[in-house]
Amino acid sequence: MMATLPYGFDGHADTSRPKNQAEAWERLEDVQLSLEKREAVPRELAAWLGEAIHYANRDPAELLRRLGLKNGRGKPAADPDAWLIVGKRICELEDFGLNPDEVQARHTTMSNPEVLRPYGVQPDEVKPMAIGEIAYERMKPEAALDQVDDETFGKFQRSQLQKFRDAYRAACHVAHNPK
């Protein structure tokens, strides 16, 4: 169980980073205004500020980055929610495999020479397959990564896909096992 701390801190509140510096300054101004009025800081602001201080580990540059007042190191991610979307897809494939619609689509594609001809596959090279030949079962981790790599057209490196999967599994574990 989470301890109740002064200023309305809530460990379960949204601590997401601001979208831009303007939003970060607005949040800080709201904190300052609450303190000036001797009121409790709103939960989400207290959580955001508390997380930034905690994870900055006494590094002023990191504190500014976590508050959203300074750009992070390196190239920004193309999609900050990619870990959630792609990680979820990988986990679904590992846990449940392809769904029936995907099995049907794969059957249709794999048995239709007209669909495959633009990709260099000749009609005489295509062997008709029955839907039963496409297994509807859990995928091994490597197969799931390969499937998602194909679905995302190689947009992410394999190590990124593994990190997305691990981050999604960790988030699910925390969500289903709160302490």
N, C-alpha and C positions, 0 to 999 in steps of 0.2 A: 504494500500500500504506500502511496506517495504521501510524504509529509506536507502539511500545510505550512507555508512560509509567509512572512510578512509581504506586504505590497501585492498581494493577490497572485503570487507566482503559482503556476499550474504546470506541472511537468507534462501534461497531456495536451497543452494548448498548441496551436499552430505556431511554429517557430521558423517558418519558411523565410528565406531571404527576400528582401524587397526586390521588385522588378527593376528599379533604377535608383539613382542617387536621390532624386526628388522624393520618392516614396520613403527612402531611408531617413531623410531629414524630417519629413512629416512625422514619422514614428518617433524620432528623438524629440521633436518639439512637443508631441503629445505627452511623452514621458516627463519632459521638463515642466510642462503646464500642470500635470498632476502633482508633481512634487512641490511646485510653487504654491499650489492651492492646499497643500498638505492632505491630499486625497490619495487613496490607494491607486497605484498604477494598474491600468487594465491588464487582465490576465495575459492576453496574447502578447502585449508589449513587454511585460515583465519576463515572460518566457523567452521571447526573442532576444532581449537584452541579456538575460541570464545565460542562455545557450552561447551567445557570441563571446561573452566574457569567459565562460568555462572552457570552450574549445580553442580560444585564442592562446591559452597557456602562457600568459604574460608577454606575448609578442604583439607590440603595438600595430605593426603592419597587418598581422593576421586579424586582430580585433577590427580594424577598419574594413578589411575584406569581408569578414563575417557580418558586420553591420550593413554592408552594401555601400560603403562610402569610398571604396577603393576597388579597382578591378582586380580580379583574381589573376594568378599566374597562369601562363600558357594560353593556348588557344581556347576560347569558350566553346563549350559543347554546342553542337548544332541544334540539339533538342534536349533541354534539361530533363524532360520526362521520358527520355528514351529508355532508361533503365526500367521504368515502370511498365511501359508498353511491350518492349522487346523481352525483358526479363519474364514478364507474365506469360508471353507466348512460349518461350523456351520451357518454362515450368509446366505449362499445360501439356506440351508435347511429351515431356518426360513422364508426367503423371498419368495422362489419359490417352495420348496418341492423337491421331487425326480424327476429326469428328466425321459423322457419316456424309455430310455434304462435301467435305474435302476428299473423302474416299471416292465418291461419285465423280467429282470433278477430275480427279487424277485418272480414274478409269476412262472417262470421256476423252481426256487429252491424250493419254497413252495409247488409246486404240483408234484414234482418228488421224490417218496419215495427212489429211489436209491441214490440220493444225500444226503438225510437226515438220511438214515440207519446208517452210521458211527457215527452219533451223538446220537444214541440211540432212534431214532424215528422209530416205526414199521409201515409198509405199511398200516395196518388197522387203524392207528391213524391219517393218513393224509387225510384231507378232500380236494377234488379238489376245486380250487378257480378260479374264473373268473378274468381277469385283471381289470375289473371294480370295483372289491372289494378292490383293492389297490388304495387308494385315491391319486390323483396327485394334491396336494394342499399344501399350506404353512404349515410348522410344528410348533407346539408350541415349545417354547424354551427348555423345558425339553425333549421333544421327539427328537429334533435336537441334544441335548447333548448326549442322549442315543444312537442315530444312529452313531454319530461320535466316541463315546466311543467304540461301537462295531467295527467300521471300523478300529480303531487304536489299537484294541485288548487290551484295557485297559492300554495303555502305559502312559496316562496322568491321573492325578487325576481330579475329577470333578471341583474343584476350579480352576485348571490350564486351563481347557477347557473354563470356564467362563471368565477367564482373557484373554485368546486368543481371544475370541469373542469380548470382550469389547475393546481390543487393536485394533483389525481389524476395528471395527465400528468407533472408534475414528480416526484412520488413514484415513478411507474413508471420514469421515465428514470433516477433515482438507483438504483433497485433493479436495473435491467438493465445499468447502466453504472457499477459501483463503481470508485472510483479509490483 
